[in-house]
Amino acid sequence: RSAGVDYVAIHCRHRIDKHNGNADWESGGKIVAALSSEMPIVLNGGINDHEHATSVVEQTKCHAVMAAIGYLRNHRLFEAPSPIPTYFQPQHLALEYLDLAEKHPPPSYLYIQKHLRWIFRGVLQPENDTSFDKFDYSDWRVKLWTFLVRPYVRSIEQFRMFVALYVQLSYGGNDDLVPESIRHLVQDVSFGSVKKAGKRTKGDYIW
């Protein structure tokens, strides 16, 4: 406190675990018990939704929780009550994020590429699909995953076209699953048209 610290945030995993494995909330609770009289304690580690966040607060008595990857993947899961399940679909999450990125531009298009990768990771790099081969470039999911970080995909228009391409390849343009704001893009969008849009909007990049 005397050094100007307002609160302490603690990641409840060991360093070697990185983003994997379960957080040790028992140890987190002991830290809270030992230090909470001195300053607020914030705990972190694999918190993916509102229910989990509430459970950690109740279990450990911490003052707050911090979410990172879970929030990047699907911020809607932290709402209470949970929103309409449609909004959990990556195309809706991505378009909502792109609207905000257009209104409040990040320092670089690289931020958008990285955030979209978190949103689409579960569907383009499925961890629980034993038949999935991340090196099989005949699989449109692998191709789309790597396409997202090409240096020429960098404008908001291109990122929206990327989402439209995902909808086309994933759902075949099923009208019930196409967000209204990109409906006009889905039928004709292609890898080539997304790349070409970068040339068309050259000079109009946000960055």
ROTOR-480255 format. One record per atom (N, C-alpha, C, CB): residue number from 1; atom name; y, x, z. Coordinates in steps of 0.1 Angstrom, whole numbers. Glycine has a CB too. Layout:
BEGIN
R  loza  segu      y      x      z
R   NUM    CA      Y      X      Z
...
This chain:
BEGIN
R  loza  segu      y      x      z
R     1     N    -12      8      0
R     1    CA      0      0      0
R     1     C     13      9      0
R     1    CB      0     -9     12
R     2     N     13     19      8
R     2    CA     24     28      9
R     2     C     27     35     -4
R     2    CB     23     37     21
R     3     N     17     36    -12
R     3    CA     18     43    -25
R     3     C     22     34    -36
R     3    CB      5     50    -29
R     4     N     24     21    -33
R     4    CA     28     11    -43
R     4     C     17      4    -49
R     4    CB     36     18    -53
R     5     N      5      4    -44
R     5    CA     -7     -3    -50
R     5     C     -6    -17    -45
R     5    CB    -20      4    -46
R     6     N     -7    -27    -55
R     6    CA     -6    -41    -52
R     6     C    -20    -47    -50
R     6    CB      1    -49    -62
R     7     N    -30    -42    -57
R     7    CA    -44    -47    -56
R     7     C    -53    -36    -62
R     7    CB    -46    -61    -62
R     8     N    -66    -37    -59
R     8    CA    -76    -28    -65
R     8     C    -86    -36    -72
R     8    CB    -83    -20    -53
R     9     N    -89    -32    -85
R     9    CA    -99    -38    -93
R     9     C   -111    -29    -93
R     9    CB    -94    -41   -107
R    10     N   -123    -35    -91
R    10    CA   -136    -27    -90
R    10     C   -146    -33   -100
R    10    CB   -141    -27    -76
R    11     N   -151    -24   -108
R    11    CA   -162    -28   -117
R    11     C   -176    -26   -110
R    11    CB   -162    -19   -130
R    12     N   -183    -37   -108
R    12    CA   -195    -37   -100
R    12     C   -208    -32   -107
R    12    CB   -197    -50    -94
R    13     N   -207    -23   -116
R    13    CA   -218    -16   -121
R    13     C   -217     -1   -119
R    13    CB   -220    -20   -137
R    14     N   -228      6   -121
R    14    CA   -228     21   -121
R    14     C   -223     26   -134
R    14    CB   -241     27   -117
R    15     N   -217     37   -134
R    15    CA   -211     43   -147
R    15     C   -222     44   -158
R    15    CB   -206     57   -144
R    16     N   -234     47   -155
R    16    CA   -244     49   -165
R    16     C   -248     35   -171
R    16    CB   -257     55   -159
R    17     N   -245     24   -165
R    17    CA   -248     11   -170
R    17     C   -239      7   -181
R    17    CB   -248      1   -159
R    18     N   -227     12   -181
R    18    CA   -216      8   -190
R    18     C   -215     -7   -190
R    18    CB   -219     14   -204
R    19     N   -217    -13   -202
R    19    CA   -216    -28   -203
R    19     C   -229    -35   -202
R    19    CB   -210    -31   -217
R    20     N   -240    -28   -198
R    20    CA   -253    -34   -197
R    20     C   -257    -36   -183
R    20    CB   -263    -25   -205
R    21     N   -267    -44   -181
R    21    CA   -273    -46   -168
R    21     C   -264    -56   -159
R    21    CB   -273    -33   -161
R    22     N   -270    -60   -148
R    22    CA   -264    -70   -140
R    22     C   -254    -63   -130
R    22    CB   -274    -78   -132
R    23     N   -243    -69   -127
R    23    CA   -234    -63   -117
R    23     C   -239    -65   -103
R    23    CB   -220    -71   -118
R    24     N   -236    -56    -95
R    24    CA   -241    -56    -81
R    24     C   -230    -63    -72
R    24    CB   -243    -41    -76
R    25     N   -232    -76    -72
R    25    CA   -222    -84    -64
R    25     C   -224    -82    -49
R    25    CB   -223    -99    -68
R    26     N   -236    -79    -45
R    26    CA   -238    -76    -30
R    26     C   -229    -65    -25
R    26    CB   -253    -74    -27
R    27     N   -229    -54    -33
R    27    CA   -221    -42    -30
R    27     C   -206    -46    -31
R    27    CB   -224    -30    -38
R    28     N   -203    -54    -41
R    28    CA   -189    -59    -43
R    28     C   -184    -66    -31
R    28    CB   -188    -67    -56
R    29     N   -193    -75    -26
R    29    CA   -189    -82    -14
R    29     C   -187    -74     -2
R    29    CB   -200    -92    -11
R    30     N   -194    -63     -1
R    30    CA   -192    -54     11
R    30     C   -179    -46      9
R    30    CB   -204    -43     11
R    31     N   -175    -43     -3
R    31    CA   -162    -36     -5
R    31     C   -151    -46     -2
R    31    CB   -161    -32    -20
R    32     N   -153    -59     -6
R    32    CA   -142    -69     -3
R    32     C   -141    -70     13
R    32    CB   -146    -82     -9
R    33     N   -152    -71     20
R    33    CA   -152    -72     34
R    33     C   -145    -60     41
R    33    CB   -166    -74     39
R    34     N   -147    -48     35
R    34    CA   -142    -36     41
R    34     C   -127    -34     38
R    34    CB   -149    -24     37
R    35     N   -122    -39     27
R    35    CA   -109    -36     23
R    35     C    -99    -48     21
R    35    CB   -109    -29     10
R    36     N   -104    -60     22
R    36    CA    -96    -72     19
R    36     C    -84    -74     29
R    36    CB   -104    -84     18
R    37     N    -86    -68     41
R    37    CA    -75    -70     51
R    37     C    -64    -60     47
R    37    CB    -81    -67     65
R    38     N    -66    -50     39
R    38    CA    -56    -41     35
R    38     C    -49    -45     23
R    38    CB    -62    -27     33
R    39     N    -56    -50     13
R    39    CA    -50    -54      0
R    39     C    -60    -63     -8
R    39    CB    -46    -42     -8
R    40     N    -55    -71    -17
R    40    CA    -64    -79    -26
R    40     C    -74    -71    -34
R    40    CB    -55    -88    -35
R    41     N    -86    -76    -35
R    41    CA    -97    -70    -42
R    41     C   -101    -79    -54
R    41    CB   -109    -66    -33
R    42     N   -101    -73    -66
R    42    CA   -105    -80    -78
R    42     C   -118    -74    -83
R    42    CB    -93    -79    -89
R    43     N   -128    -82    -86
R    43    CA   -141    -77    -90
R    43     C   -143    -80   -105
R    43    CB   -152    -83    -82
R    44     N   -151    -72   -111
R    44    CA   -153    -73   -126
R    44     C   -168    -68   -129
R    44    CB   -143    -64   -134
R    45     N   -173    -74   -140
R    45    CA   -186    -69   -144
R    45     C   -195    -80   -150
R    45    CB   -194    -63   -132
R    46     N   -194    -82   -163
R    46    CA   -202    -92   -170
R    46     C   -199   -106   -167
R    46    CB   -216    -89   -167
R    47     N   -187   -109   -164
R    47    CA   -183   -123   -162
R    47     C   -180   -130   -175
R    47    CB   -171   -124   -152
R    48     N   -188   -141   -178
R    48    CA   -187   -146   -192
R    48     C   -182   -161   -193
R    48    CB   -201   -146   -197
R    49     N   -180   -167   -181
R    49    CA   -175   -181   -182
R    49     C   -169   -185   -169
R    49    CB   -186   -191   -186
R    50     N   -163   -197   -169
R    50    CA   -156   -202   -157
R    50     C   -166   -204   -145
R    50    CB   -149   -215   -160
R    51     N   -178   -209   -148
R    51    CA   -187   -211   -137
R    51     C   -191   -198   -130
R    51    CB   -200   -218   -143
R    52     N   -193   -188   -138
R    52    CA   -197   -175   -133
R    52     C   -186   -169   -125
R    52    CB   -201   -165   -144
R    53     N   -174   -170   -130
R    53    CA   -162   -165   -123
R    53     C   -161   -172   -109
R    53    CB   -149   -167   -131
R    54     N   -162   -185   -109
R    54    CA   -162   -192    -96
R    54     C   -173   -188    -86
R    54    CB   -162   -207    -99
R    55     N   -185   -186    -92
R    55    CA   -196   -182    -84
R    55     C   -194   -168    -77
R    55    CB   -209   -182    -92
R    56     N   -188   -159    -85
R    56    CA   -186   -146    -79
R    56     C   -175   -146    -68
R    56    CB   -181   -136    -91
R    57     N   -165   -154    -70
R    57    CA   -154   -155    -60
R    57     C   -160   -161    -47
R    57    CB   -143   -164    -65
R    58     N   -169   -171    -49
R    58    CA   -175   -178    -37
R    58     C   -185   -168    -30
R    58    CB   -182   -191    -41
R    59     N   -192   -161    -38
R    59    CA   -203   -152    -32
R    59     C   -196   -140    -25
R    59    CB   -212   -147    -43
R    60     N   -186   -134    -31
R    60    CA   -181   -121    -26
R    60     C   -168   -123    -17
R    60    CB   -178   -112    -37
R    61     N   -162   -134    -18
R    61    CA   -149   -137    -12
R    61     C   -138   -128    -17
R    61    CB   -150   -134      4
R    62     N   -139   -123    -29
R    62    CA   -129   -115    -35
R    62     C   -117   -124    -38
R    62    CB   -134   -108    -48
R    63     N   -105   -118    -41
R    63    CA    -93   -126    -43
R    63     C    -92   -131    -57
R    63    CB    -81   -117    -40
R    64     N    -99   -124    -67
R    64    CA    -99   -128    -81
R    64     C   -109   -120    -88
R    64    CB    -85   -126    -87
R    65     N   -112   -124   -100
R    65    CA   -121   -117   -109
R    65     C   -114   -113   -122
R    65    CB   -134   -125   -113
R    66     N   -119   -103   -128
R    66    CA   -114    -98   -141
R    66     C   -124    -99   -152
R    66    CB   -108    -83   -140
R    67     N   -121   -105   -163
R    67    CA   -131   -106   -174
R    67     C   -126    -98   -186
R    67    CB   -133   -121   -178
R    68     N   -135    -92   -193
R    68    CA   -131    -84   -205
R    68     C   -139    -89   -217
R    68    CB   -134    -69   -203
R    69     N   -151    -84   -219
R    69    CA   -159    -87   -231
R    69     C   -162   -102   -232
R    69    CB   -172    -80   -230
R    70     N   -165   -109   -220
R    70    CA   -168   -123   -221
R    70     C   -156   -131   -226
R    70    CB   -171   -128   -207
R    71     N   -144   -127   -222
R    71    CA   -132   -134   -227
R    71     C   -129   -131   -242
R    71    CB   -120   -130   -218
R    72     N   -132   -118   -246
R    72    CA   -130   -115   -260
R    72     C   -139   -123   -269
R    72    CB   -132   -100   -262
R    73     N   -152   -125   -264
R    73    CA   -162   -132   -272
R    73     C   -158   -147   -273
R    73    CB   -175   -130   -266
R    74     N   -155   -153   -262
R    74    CA   -152   -167   -262
R    74     C   -143   -171   -250
R    74    CB   -165   -175   -262
R    75     N   -130   -171   -253
R    75    CA   -121   -174   -242
R    75     C   -122   -189   -237
R    75    CB   -107   -171   -246
R    76     N   -127   -197   -246
R    76    CA   -129   -212   -243
R    76     C   -138   -214   -231
R    76    CB   -133   -219   -255
R    77     N   -148   -205   -229
R    77    CA   -158   -207   -219
R    77     C   -151   -205   -205
R    77    CB   -169   -197   -220
R    78     N   -139   -201   -204
R    78    CA   -132   -199   -191
R    78     C   -124   -211   -188
R    78    CB   -124   -187   -191
R    79     N   -124   -222   -196
R    79    CA   -117   -234   -194
R    79     C   -125   -243   -184
R    79    CB   -113   -241   -207
R    80     N   -118   -251   -177
R    80    CA   -125   -261   -168
R    80     C   -117   -273   -168
R    80    CB   -127   -255   -153
R    81     N   -123   -285   -172
R    81    CA   -137   -285   -177
R    81     C   -139   -279   -191
R    81    CB   -142   -300   -178
R    82     N   -151   -277   -195
R    82    CA   -154   -270   -208
R    82     C   -149   -279   -219
R    82    CB   -169   -267   -210
R    83     N   -143   -273   -230
R    83    CA   -138   -281   -241
R    83     C   -149   -286   -250
R    83    CB   -129   -272   -249
R    84     N   -146   -293   -261
R    84    CA   -156   -298   -270
R    84     C   -164   -286   -276
R    84    CB   -149   -306   -282
R    85     N   -177   -287   -276
R    85    CA   -186   -276   -280
R    85     C   -182   -271   -294
R    85    CB   -200   -281   -280
R    86     N   -176   -279   -303
R    86    CA   -172   -274   -316
R    86     C   -164   -262   -315
R    86    CB   -165   -285   -324
R    87     N   -155   -261   -305
R    87    CA   -146   -250   -304
R    87     C   -153   -237   -299
R    87    CB   -135   -254   -294
R    88     N   -166   -238   -296
R    88    CA   -173   -226   -293
R    88     C   -178   -218   -305
R    88    CB   -185   -230   -284
R    89     N   -177   -225   -317
R    89    CA   -182   -219   -329
R    89     C   -172   -208   -333
R    89    CB   -183   -229   -340
R    90     N   -177   -196   -337
R    90    CA   -169   -185   -340
R    90     C   -158   -187   -350
R    90    CB   -177   -173   -345
R    91     N   -160   -196   -360
R    91    CA   -149   -198   -370
R    91     C   -137   -205   -363
R    91    CB   -154   -207   -381
R    92     N   -139   -214   -354
R    92    CA   -128   -220   -347
R    92     C   -121   -210   -337
R    92    CB   -133   -232   -339
R    93     N   -129   -202   -330
R    93    CA   -123   -192   -321
R    93     C   -115   -182   -329
R    93    CB   -134   -185   -313
R    94     N   -120   -178   -340
R    94    CA   -114   -167   -348
R    94     C   -100   -173   -354
R    94    CB   -123   -163   -359
R    95     N   -100   -185   -359
R    95    CA    -88   -190   -365
R    95     C    -78   -193   -354
R    95    CB    -91   -204   -372
R    96     N    -82   -197   -342
R    96    CA    -72   -199   -331
R    96     C    -66   -185   -328
R    96    CB    -79   -205   -319
R    97     N    -74   -175   -327
R    97    CA    -69   -162   -324
R    97     C    -60   -157   -335
R    97    CB    -81   -152   -323
R    98     N    -63   -159   -348
R    98    CA    -55   -154   -359
R    98     C    -41   -161   -359
R    98    CB    -62   -157   -372
R    99     N    -41   -174   -355
R    99    CA    -28   -181   -354
R    99     C    -19   -174   -344
R    99    CB    -30   -196   -350
R   100     N    -25   -170   -333
R   100    CA    -17   -163   -322
R   100     C    -13   -149   -327
R   100    CB    -26   -163   -309
R   101     N    -22   -143   -334
R   101    CA    -19   -129   -338
R   101     C     -8   -129   -349
R   101    CB    -32   -122   -344
R   102     N     -7   -140   -356
R   102    CA      4   -141   -366
R   102     C     17   -144   -359
R   102    CB      1   -153   -376
R   103     N     16   -152   -349
R   103    CA     28   -155   -341
R   103     C     33   -143   -332
R   103    CB     26   -168   -333
R   104     N     23   -137   -327
R   104    CA     26   -125   -318
R   104     C     18   -113   -323
R   104    CB     22   -129   -303
R   105     N     23   -106   -333
R   105    CA     15    -95   -339
R   105     C     12    -84   -330
R   105    CB     23    -89   -351
R   106     N     -1    -80   -330
R   106    CA     -5    -68   -322
R   106     C      1    -55   -328
R   106    CB    -20    -67   -320
R   107     N      0    -44   -321
R   107    CA      5    -32   -327
R   107     C     -1    -27   -340
R   107    CB      4    -20   -317
R   108     N    -13    -31   -343
R   108    CA    -20    -27   -355
R   108     C    -30    -37   -359
R   108    CB    -27    -13   -353
R   109     N    -34    -38   -372
R   109    CA    -44    -46   -377
R   109     C    -58    -43   -371
R   109    CB    -45    -46   -392
R   110     N    -59    -30   -366
R   110    CA    -72    -26   -359
R   110     C    -75    -34   -347
R   110    CB    -71    -11   -356
R   111     N    -65    -39   -340
R   111    CA    -67    -48   -329
R   111     C    -74    -61   -333
R   111    CB    -54    -51   -321
R   112     N    -70    -66   -344
R   112    CA    -75    -78   -349
R   112     C    -90    -76   -354
R   112    CB    -67    -84   -361
R   113     N    -92    -65   -361
R   113    CA   -106    -62   -365
R   113     C   -115    -61   -353
R   113    CB   -106    -49   -373
R   114     N   -111    -54   -343
R   114    CA   -120    -53   -331
R   114     C   -122    -66   -324
R   114    CB   -113    -42   -322
R   115     N   -111    -74   -323
R   115    CA   -113    -87   -316
R   115     C   -122    -96   -324
R   115    CB    -99    -93   -314
R   116     N   -121    -97   -337
R   116    CA   -129   -105   -345
R   116     C   -144   -100   -344
R   116    CB   -125   -105   -359
R   117     N   -146    -87   -343
R   117    CA   -159    -82   -341
R   117     C   -166    -88   -328
R   117    CB   -160    -67   -341
R   118     N   -158    -89   -318
R   118    CA   -164    -94   -305
R   118     C   -167   -109   -307
R   118    CB   -154    -92   -294
R   119     N   -158   -116   -314
R   119    CA   -160   -131   -316
R   119     C   -173   -133   -325
R   119    CB   -148   -137   -323
R   120     N   -175   -125   -335
R   120    CA   -186   -127   -344
R   120     C   -199   -119   -341
R   120    CB   -182   -124   -358
R   121     N   -198   -111   -331
R   121    CA   -209   -102   -328
R   121     C   -222   -110   -326
R   121    CB   -206    -94   -316
R   122     N   -222   -120   -318
R   122    CA   -234   -128   -315
R   122     C   -241   -134   -327
R   122    CB   -231   -139   -306
R   123     N   -233   -137   -338
R   123    CA   -239   -143   -350
R   123     C   -242   -133   -361
R   123    CB   -231   -154   -355
R   124     N   -234   -122   -361
R   124    CA   -236   -112   -372
R   124     C   -245   -101   -367
R   124    CB   -223   -107   -376
R   125     N   -246    -99   -354
R   125    CA   -255    -88   -349
R   125     C   -263    -94   -338
R   125    CB   -246    -76   -344
R   126     N   -272   -104   -341
R   126    CA   -280   -111   -330
R   126     C   -289   -102   -323
R   126    CB   -287   -123   -337
R   127     N   -287   -101   -310
R   127    CA   -295    -92   -302
R   127     C   -309    -97   -299
R   127    CB   -288    -89   -289
R   128     N   -311   -111   -299
R   128    CA   -324   -117   -295
R   128     C   -332   -120   -307
R   128    CB   -321   -129   -287
R   129     N   -328   -117   -319
R   129    CA   -336   -120   -331
R   129     C   -344   -107   -335
R   129    CB   -326   -124   -343
R   130     N   -357   -108   -332
R   130    CA   -365    -96   -334
R   130     C   -367    -93   -349
R   130    CB   -379    -98   -328
R   131     N   -364   -102   -358
R   131    CA   -366   -100   -372
R   131     C   -353    -94   -378
R   131    CB   -370   -113   -379
R   132     N   -343    -93   -371
R   132    CA   -330    -88   -376
R   132     C   -330    -73   -377
R   132    CB   -318    -93   -367
R   133     N   -326    -68   -388
R   133    CA   -325    -53   -390
R   133     C   -310    -50   -394
R   133    CB   -335    -49   -402
R   134     N   -303    -44   -385
R   134    CA   -289    -41   -387
R   134     C   -286    -31   -398
R   134    CB   -283    -36   -374
R   135     N   -297    -25   -404
R   135    CA   -295    -16   -415
R   135     C   -299    -22   -428
R   135    CB   -304     -3   -412
R   136     N   -303    -35   -428
R   136    CA   -307    -42   -440
R   136     C   -295    -48   -447
R   136    CB   -318    -52   -437
R   137     N   -289    -41   -457
R   137    CA   -277    -46   -463
R   137     C   -279    -57   -473
R   137    CB   -270    -34   -470
R   138     N   -292    -61   -475
R   138    CA   -294    -73   -483
R   138     C   -292    -86   -474
R   138    CB   -309    -73   -488
R   139     N   -291    -84   -461
R   139    CA   -288    -95   -452
R   139     C   -273    -97   -452
R   139    CB   -293    -92   -437
R   140     N   -268   -109   -455
R   140    CA   -254   -111   -456
R   140     C   -247   -109   -443
R   140    CB   -251   -125   -461
R   141     N   -254   -110   -432
R   141    CA   -248   -108   -419
R   141     C   -244    -93   -417
R   141    CB   -257   -112   -407
R   142     N   -253    -84   -421
R   142    CA   -250    -70   -420
R   142     C   -239    -66   -429
R   142    CB   -263    -62   -424
R   143     N   -239    -71   -441
R   143    CA   -228    -69   -451
R   143     C   -215    -73   -446
R   143    CB   -231    -75   -464
R   144     N   -214    -86   -440
R   144    CA   -202    -91   -435
R   144     C   -197    -84   -423
R   144    CB   -203   -106   -432
R   145     N   -206    -79   -414
R   145    CA   -202    -72   -402
R   145     C   -195    -59   -406
R   145    CB   -215    -69   -394
R   146     N   -200    -51   -415
R   146    CA   -194    -39   -419
R   146     C   -181    -41   -428
R   146    CB   -204    -30   -427
R   147     N   -181    -52   -435
R   147    CA   -170    -55   -444
R   147     C   -157    -57   -435
R   147    CB   -173    -67   -452
R   148     N   -159    -63   -423
R   148    CA   -148    -67   -415
R   148     C   -139    -55   -411
R   148    CB   -153    -73   -402
R   149     N   -145    -43   -410
R   149    CA   -137    -31   -406
R   149     C   -133    -22   -418
R   149    CB   -145    -23   -396
R   150     N   -134    -27   -430
R   150    CA   -129    -19   -441
R   150     C   -114    -18   -440
R   150    CB   -133    -26   -455
R   151     N   -109     -6   -443
R   151    CA    -95     -3   -441
R   151     C    -86    -12   -450
R   151    CB    -92     11   -444
R   152     N    -91    -18   -460
R   152    CA    -83    -26   -469
R   152     C    -83    -41   -464
R   152    CB    -88    -26   -483
R   153     N    -91    -44   -454
R   153    CA    -90    -58   -448
R   153     C    -81    -57   -436
R   153    CB   -104    -63   -444
R   154     N    -68    -61   -438
R   154    CA    -58    -58   -428
R   154     C    -47    -69   -427
R   154    CB    -52    -45   -430
R   155     N    -47    -78   -436
R   155    CA    -36    -89   -435
R   155     C    -42   -101   -429
R   155    CB    -30    -92   -449
R   156     N    -33   -110   -423
R   156    CA    -38   -122   -417
R   156     C    -44   -131   -428
R   156    CB    -26   -130   -411
R   157     N    -39   -131   -440
R   157    CA    -45   -139   -451
R   157     C    -59   -134   -453
R   157    CB    -37   -137   -464
R   158     N    -62   -121   -453
R   158    CA    -75   -116   -456
R   158     C    -85   -120   -444
R   158    CB    -75   -101   -458
R   159     N    -80   -119   -432
R   159    CA    -88   -122   -421
R   159     C    -92   -137   -421
R   159    CB    -81   -119   -407
R   160     N    -83   -146   -425
R   160    CA    -86   -160   -426
R   160     C    -96   -162   -438
R   160    CB    -73   -169   -429
R   161     N    -95   -154   -448
R   161    CA   -105   -155   -459
R   161     C   -118   -150   -454
R   161    CB   -100   -147   -471
R   162     N   -118   -140   -446
R   162    CA   -131   -135   -440
R   162     C   -138   -146   -432
R   162    CB   -128   -123   -430
R   163     N   -130   -154   -424
R   163    CA   -136   -165   -417
R   163     C   -142   -175   -427
R   163    CB   -126   -171   -408
R   164     N   -135   -178   -437
R   164    CA   -139   -187   -448
R   164     C   -152   -182   -454
R   164    CB   -129   -190   -458
R   165     N   -153   -169   -456
R   165    CA   -165   -164   -462
R   165     C   -177   -165   -452
R   165    CB   -163   -149   -466
R   166     N   -174   -163   -440
R   166    CA   -185   -165   -430
R   166     C   -190   -179   -430
R   166    CB   -180   -161   -416
R   167     N   -181   -189   -431
R   167    CA   -185   -203   -431
R   167     C   -193   -206   -443
R   167    CB   -173   -212   -430
R   168     N   -189   -201   -455
R   168    CA   -196   -203   -467
R   168     C   -210   -197   -467
R   168    CB   -188   -196   -479
R   169     N   -212   -185   -462
R   169    CA   -225   -178   -461
R   169     C   -234   -184   -450
R   169    CB   -223   -163   -459
R   170     N   -228   -188   -439
R   170    CA   -235   -193   -428
R   170     C   -240   -207   -429
R   170    CB   -227   -191   -415
R   171     N   -230   -216   -434
R   171    CA   -233   -230   -434
R   171     C   -234   -236   -448
R   171    CB   -222   -237   -426
R   172     N   -231   -227   -458
R   172    CA   -231   -233   -472
R   172     C   -220   -242   -474
R   172    CB   -244   -240   -474
R   173     N   -209   -240   -467
R   173    CA   -198   -249   -469
R   173     C   -199   -263   -464
R   173    CB   -194   -249   -483
R   174     N   -209   -265   -455
R   174    CA   -211   -278   -448
R   174     C   -198   -284   -443
R   174    CB   -222   -278   -437
R   175     N   -193   -295   -449
R   175    CA   -180   -300   -445
R   175     C   -178   -303   -430
R   175    CB   -178   -313   -453
R   176     N   -189   -306   -424
R   176    CA   -187   -310   -409
R   176     C   -184   -297   -401
R   176    CB   -200   -316   -404
R   177     N   -187   -285   -406
R   177    CA   -185   -273   -399
R   177     C   -173   -264   -404
R   177    CB   -198   -265   -399
R   178     N   -166   -270   -414
R   178    CA   -155   -262   -419
R   178     C   -142   -266   -413
R   178    CB   -154   -265   -435
R   179     N   -135   -257   -406
R   179    CA   -122   -260   -401
R   179     C   -112   -264   -412
R   179    CB   -116   -248   -393
R   180     N   -104   -274   -409
R   180    CA    -95   -280   -419
R   180     C    -86   -269   -425
R   180    CB    -87   -291   -413
R   181     N    -81   -260   -417
R   181    CA    -71   -250   -421
R   181     C    -76   -241   -432
R   181    CB    -66   -242   -410
R   182     N    -90   -239   -433
R   182    CA    -95   -230   -444
R   182     C   -104   -238   -454
R   182    CB   -103   -219   -437
R   183     N   -104   -251   -453
R   183    CA   -113   -258   -462
R   183     C   -110   -255   -477
R   183    CB   -110   -274   -460
R   184     N    -98   -252   -480
R   184    CA    -94   -249   -494
R   184     C    -99   -236   -499
R   184    CB    -79   -250   -496
R   185     N   -103   -227   -489
R   185    CA   -107   -214   -492
R   185     C   -123   -212   -494
R   185    CB   -103   -204   -482
R   186     N   -130   -221   -487
R   186    CA   -144   -218   -486
R   186     C   -152   -218   -499
R   186    CB   -150   -229   -477
R   187     N   -149   -227   -508
R   187    CA   -157   -228   -520
R   187     C   -157   -216   -529
R   187    CB   -153   -240   -528
R   188     N   -145   -210   -530
R   188    CA   -144   -199   -540
R   188     C   -142   -185   -534
R   188    CB   -132   -202   -548
R   189     N   -142   -184   -521
R   189    CA   -140   -171   -515
R   189     C   -152   -162   -517
R   189    CB   -137   -172   -500
R   190     N   -150   -149   -518
R   190    CA   -160   -139   -520
R   190     C   -156   -126   -514
R   190    CB   -164   -138   -536
R   191     N   -165   -116   -513
R   191    CA   -161   -103   -508
R   191     C   -150    -97   -517
R   191    CB   -174    -94   -508
R   192     N   -152    -99   -530
R   192    CA   -142    -94   -540
R   192     C   -128   -100   -538
R   192    CB   -147    -95   -554
R   193     N   -128   -113   -536
R   193    CA   -115   -120   -535
R   193     C   -108   -116   -522
R   193    CB   -117   -135   -536
R   194     N   -115   -113   -512
R   194    CA   -109   -109   -499
R   194     C   -103    -95   -501
R   194    CB   -120   -108   -488
R   195     N   -110    -86   -508
R   195    CA   -105    -73   -511
R   195     C    -93    -74   -520
R   195    CB   -116    -64   -517
R   196     N    -93    -82   -530
R   196    CA    -82    -83   -539
R   196     C    -70    -89   -533
R   196    CB    -86    -92   -551
R   197     N    -72    -97   -523
R   197    CA    -60   -103   -516
R   197     C    -52    -93   -509
R   197    CB    -65   -114   -505
R   198     N    -58    -81   -505
R   198    CA    -51    -70   -499
R   198     C    -41    -64   -509
R   198    CB    -60    -60   -494
R   199     N    -44    -64   -521
R   199    CA    -35    -59   -531
R   199     C    -24    -69   -534
R   199    CB    -43    -55   -545
R   200     N    -28    -81   -534
R   200    CA    -18    -92   -537
R   200     C     -7    -93   -526
R   200    CB    -25   -105   -538
R   201     N    -11    -90   -513
R   201    CA     -2    -91   -502
R   201     C      4    -77   -498
R   201    CB     -8    -98   -491
R   202     N      1    -67   -506
R   202    CA      6    -54   -503
R   202     C     21    -54   -501
R   202    CB      2    -44   -513
R   203     N     26    -49   -490
R   203    CA     40    -49   -487
R   203     C     44    -61   -477
R   203    CB     48    -51   -499
R   204     N     34    -70   -476
R   204    CA     36    -81   -467
R   204     C     28    -80   -455
R   204    CB     33    -94   -474
R   205     N     21    -69   -453
R   205    CA     13    -67   -441
R   205     C     22    -68   -428
R   205    CB      6    -53   -441
R   206     N     16    -73   -418
R   206    CA     23    -74   -405
R   206     C     25    -60   -400
R   206    CB     16    -82   -395
R   207     N     16    -50   -404
R   207    CA     17    -37   -398
R   207     C     21    -27   -409
R   207    CB      3    -33   -392
